[in-house]
């Protein structure tokens, strides 16, 4: 497709040169490019379409990279990438070796930080801002945070700390769902329009400057004028959360009007105290399917642009987990489901509809979710916190303190465990086994197939143990029609070499060792490791372990340590992910890279 304006944008400086008509055309071209690319590669659609004009206005008002612009989560930074010299490579986004779907400093000097998880932008931007001032550098820092990410506790910690600074630190609230302050009728509208005008801010700064220059009483007069203004404003706005923390509140402003936003951003830059600029946007703007159903077009697989239809199947581990919880909830009125703003992604939509009083979406607040689940369990309920593996990392302290010490029977259903694919480093679920297995009282299960997932969820719903059930993104690999019940299963017993694994890649291990001279041991409950299993393994001459997770602290290392204590004399080979972050690539490509595909397993085992 021929983009006459977008193709000429090599840096944000080029955006500043465009007139109104050219800006409209630029935004239209950006939307076309995002829709076309995401339809082929998958990615975050609705959030990016809603932030097009906002991002253009940011780059017109500020001077990146001298002014650091930090997008919370980073999943809405596609326009930012297109405006900062990455148009020629944009079609590679979320592909192996291509652009990341999030901000990455390794890609561009305009990406100030690594992004991928939410609610950290205020803290990061404030740190960068203070570093600039400590070093005597010019420029500011801007945190762009959505109303969803604002539900995370870290965002409030950042607000609490940064509201006290003297200087032009800026937070842009990208509000596409809720109103932060109560606005009252025509008076509020008139004042908002006045506040959004450049002349209003120019007049205000001139008056402040003149008052301060009056000998002896200038500062007192200026302070009195400020207090009177704040009193009148609070009477109209009935107070404002941000201003109570020390921020200058500007807005709300139409997030699809570039000129109005640009004027407000420049006004915020002139203040000598931190500002929150409240921007109202519409998720999915410019693509009817995404506008009408922004949740369904938040993170998407490849789809047909004309119909909006994706070929993604409905049967997957997430759906099975949701269906199983729904069935159990019908039989047991103590079962509750908790999610952290991931109702659809974790397969809980039907549960949420059917059992509203036992379903809790706590927002992007994993720490609170874990503590809340502990409270529910302490109160006699059976809570299941259904959460992506990489997001559970933020609740580690609560798992230790609020769950494990008192051995409170919270159930964690850990979705997206293992390699997840194109979302890359920040989303890979390769750390949960290592950090959960070091916590006393924690029990960890890792089913390989849909039927096993259903069975283990049913099992843990009936017991009083603190536990985690982890399962991968997407569909099961070739299921095995055999009895694999128990904490571990042994196939083709009595051989000299044992091959051990768990989870999704068991299918590949089984296929690679079929009709060979190996004993295959499938771990179902992967932790704690039973003494019976260690005794059995001690008798083998050689053990090969395949683990789709980080090597340090993984089950393979735990077993190796236990065998060493028993003076194991055989050969032990551990194939896991070395201490590194797994970059974006398809799941199949990553499995092959880390030797978890059938061909690699055969090669390592020396199977022809």
Steps between C-alpha positions, in 0.01 A plus 500: 500500500625847411518738797596842370545659844582212737777376270677836539495503881852413611490665842261699723645821354325417172166479681542854632513636143157376392188718463152403619396319183827312484459395863155356426641308205793380710264359764293325236813345349625391842170324571509325163856380560422376852185313391673341202807394697314368805263306276804305377720484810250521783552744784327774694248675278229696684740672741726615217218628281371706792836666567590623148420871538622496859841373393522748213418786740761378748771503236398845382498648849812332635846430362583131523744364607603810704148484641450139601155368403412178681192301402368290786496131400626608158232306313370831358839617368455395133437860387805607700708248308367626167588861589852422621660358187371142505243512220723302261517211751151524641377197308744290707336587832452199732694270269827321567784750460252783432370795698364434846133554575612713795758771569861382480802736538701258287276596205505877527632787708137616517408198716617614842421178685411134451125455525255211507332504841270769635479771764873581513515800266459768767784360710730455200427842352537670837838332549616618158371850573689522829815363335480780242474763772779348709728506195396852399346384172213666315181325401224327687350154531146402407318193629207393279277277709157357426208487740540122511866514601409760761330222698843353580639581843841600367337784305365648824838462669651698214230766520544535874874548466514720189223743597737674740767594246551859386528502124324413177468123538198391292255211512258447214191304601369321192140449609296278270250361749433709810492856628744584779345820629135597513418761238190713544297615198555812297717678758747213503502491120563872478785491750655198329494685167655805665770295668583329173569829323855613463395858574370394842834350602697792354284746693537294819880492477516874429283579804709273723819664378365853556373421851832351607686814384301730731741609777448358850150353446533338156554143616217524754260641238592224257449238769162653591393503133602137467294398806194691377533337158529154657197565722284609205623208293424248775147645531439435132686173467414378852869428560728283295701198603814605314499853636468364853836327437664823383450477124373770272199345327437593134208376298313299410588551136391318183765237435437514126550876466871547440503880530316508833724233649813666367404830663427332832826302496699817436315674780585216737865530401504861618380426851738487794313213664402158364195471278244236407351552155170312470442378144179328383550245221296225335657155479497353152428834331496480123425127470134421563553145632748623760289803591192286560687229691826642639549215748492240225746702292743581779751225431419318177624215285527556124160589355318597181483880471174502305305274736694539823493124529790307653567134435604450862324197642305509826636176647813570700635459852350832614154399383529158667602662829204737484255224411627282783467777758149573375398137539649477849333824607161349419574218744678704769375844602829577677702514177596852393696622197734800505667668205717807458337671199527183291146358496497405132864400476473253787175342380281640780237689300225242554589462869478878539155501343365197684637568849537875533508494878789249498700659220747779574689703240731707720659696216872498429582430863663161543632579847151583620360194320727264694427669832128508422506130410672426830226687681229310316665168585547602863130582507406151385468543123695313229662770286669438165720785380530454123799698376765506228832358615700816431246719682501285813861609555364825644323314779803308628519665841130444561533131409775466760355718773122480460469142376797276576599590856154413635452234227177659377344279229491747210491341153703662223411411141806618309418562134766562230756288686810427295585660167222731375633620164478838334448722806863434586718540806256670736226241452682165494377275781835339573565614859198382700634152582831640627351758733200297616704191579711689752191587709418259786148346495459561126381209283546525123323305225574511128250303288577423137152456353149642529371195684784521752436870557135430572589214734759691699278810544224270623748335736639815658153651539428227754817522708639755743844552348659818375569418138572618147379332183700618200409450134619643167355748256296356216417143415619164626751307293424138409314355801593153618224246559640342815457507875730778618345552841700541818771748587723349232466238227756250372492366145718219364649428842810288565746667261839646586431856383215716630361799314304737726275793417167665581237728350446570131827355369424154636325435166822574311711294738263206468494525120882519487545194725225280358631150415838578658693358794416781750290520812283813484394662826226761483468728802144605574544652845838654444562632851563398774706214357421172671768291665359202314582660165856588606558142615372369168719738299809402698496160333547634145837522328403813309231766542403761241266779616309732262347806669316784326606759754800683634777265612593677824274376775298278269380147573796357312742671738295396803515134393872523421565635849297225663679232295837644597403466864433131433845463344361439149780362279326515164503766228254788532415729204274800554354673195320818611509869411835642604495818704372729226186678388312334214443745210191526283445219251230247427455232765609229258815689407591561865438137593741400226757761604508366856501132394143417601372391158494135395802526269721668763398250768591212269836657426583549868396143581689361202185354345513434127 
